[in-house]
Amino acid sequence: MLKTFITMSDNVLDEEILRSEKPDSDNLASATTRFLTFLIDIVIYYILSAVAGVFIGIFGDVNDNVLVYTTVYTIYALYYIILEGTTGRTIGKMIMKTKVVTLDGEKPTFGQAFIRTISRFVPFEFISDWMDDSVMWHDKWASTRVVKIA
């Protein structure tokens, strides 16, 4: 990361300002790191879905397929959209020390987080990492990349 130091008057007060770097081949997260991140996030998603399932079982109708499917897909979408839209990082990305950035190295917008999330529902999207340019479709379509952080 680029680091800029600002010194204020004669005091030894330095404030470190961190600026994110633009994604390049040196700081992109590897396919292995991204896969492990996915595994962590999917476990968290299943835990959240199980908790929602308990609430549906207590207060709703578990035989109402529309309610169940709407709930689990909403949890999935909100997990990614809220976390990536606010911080650029899901819990899996926090653990694996990666984050989503725009092509300019900035935090993604909620619109980009939404596009990334919806794109994950495309069948066989997961194999796009092994295609011609090694950029997953949800990153390509949202103009984002996942980079390693310190």
N, C-alpha and C positions, 0 to 999 in steps of 0.2 A: 504494500500500500504506500501511496505517496504520503509523506508526513511533512507538514509545514509547522515551523515553530514561530511563535510571536512572543517577543520579549517586551514587557511593559515597564517603562521608565528604568530607574536604576535597581529596582527590585529584581530578585531572582525568581520571577514568576513567569514560568513558561506555560503556555496553553498549547496542547497538542491538538491539531485539527486534522482529522483523518478524512481523506477523500478516497472514494473507491476508484479503482482502476478500470479502464475499459477492458472487457474480456479479450484475451488473446490466447494463443496456443500454450503459453506458459502457465496461465492461472486457471484454465478450465478444469472443472472437476472431472475425474476419470469415470469411465463407465462403471467400474467396480464400486467406486464411492457413491455414485448415483444409485446403483442397485441396492447397496446397503441402506442408503437414505430412504429409498422406497420401502424396503422391508420394515424399517423402524416406523415410518409413517403409516403403513398399512396395519401394523399391530395396534397403533394408537387409534386408528380409524375403527378397527374391530372392537376395541374396548369401548369407545364412544357409542358405537352401534349397539353393543350388548347392554349398556346402561339405558339407552333409548328403548331397547326391546323390553327391559324390565318395566319401564314406565308405561309402555304400550300394553304390556301384559296386565298391569295393575289398573290403569285408567282407561284403556282403549279396548279394541277388539283385535286380537292377534290374527283372526281369520280375515281381516280386512286387508287384502293384498295391496290396495292402493295406498292405504295409510302406511303400511310397513315399507313399501318400496319408496314412497315419497320421503319418508323419514330418513332412510339410510342414504339415499342419493343427496338429500339436502345436507346431511351431516358431512358427507364427502366433499361436496362443493364448498360449503362454508368453511370447513377446515382449511382447505387450500386457499380460497379467495381471501379470507380474513387474514390469515397469517402471512401469506405472500404479498398481499396488498398493503399491509401495515408495516411489516418488518423485512419482507423479502426472504423470510426464513420460516420453514415449518419446524416442528420439534426435531424431526429427523435431520434437517439441515443444520440445526443448532448443534446437535450431537456430533455430526460428521464434519462440522466446521466448513460449511458451504453456504452460499446465498444466491438468490436470483438477482440479476442486475439487467438493466436495459443494455442495448448495444453501446450506449454512451457511458456505462458504468454507474448509472443512477438506480435508485430503488424503483421497482416496477409500479405502474399505476394499478388501480383496482380493475380497470379495463383489461390490462395485460394479464393480471392474475386470473380474471374471468376467462379470457381466451385460453390461457394455459390449462385451466381446469377442464373446460369443456372439450378441449382437444384431446385430453387423456381418455375420453370415451370412444375415440375412433378405434375401430378394431385393428389390432396388430400395430398400434402406435408404438408399443414398447420395442419393436424391432427397428424403428427408425434410427436408433443410435448406431446401428451397424450399416447404414446406407452410405451413399456416396460421400457426404461431407461430415458424417458423424455428429450431426446436430439433430436432436430429437424434434419431431414435428411440433410438439407443444411449445418448444423454444423458438423454432423457426417462425411459426405462425404468429407468435406473440412478440417477436423481435426482442427476445430475452436470451440470456445464457446463465448457466450455473457455474459459479467460480469458487475456488478455494479461498478461505480467509485464514488469517493467523489466529 
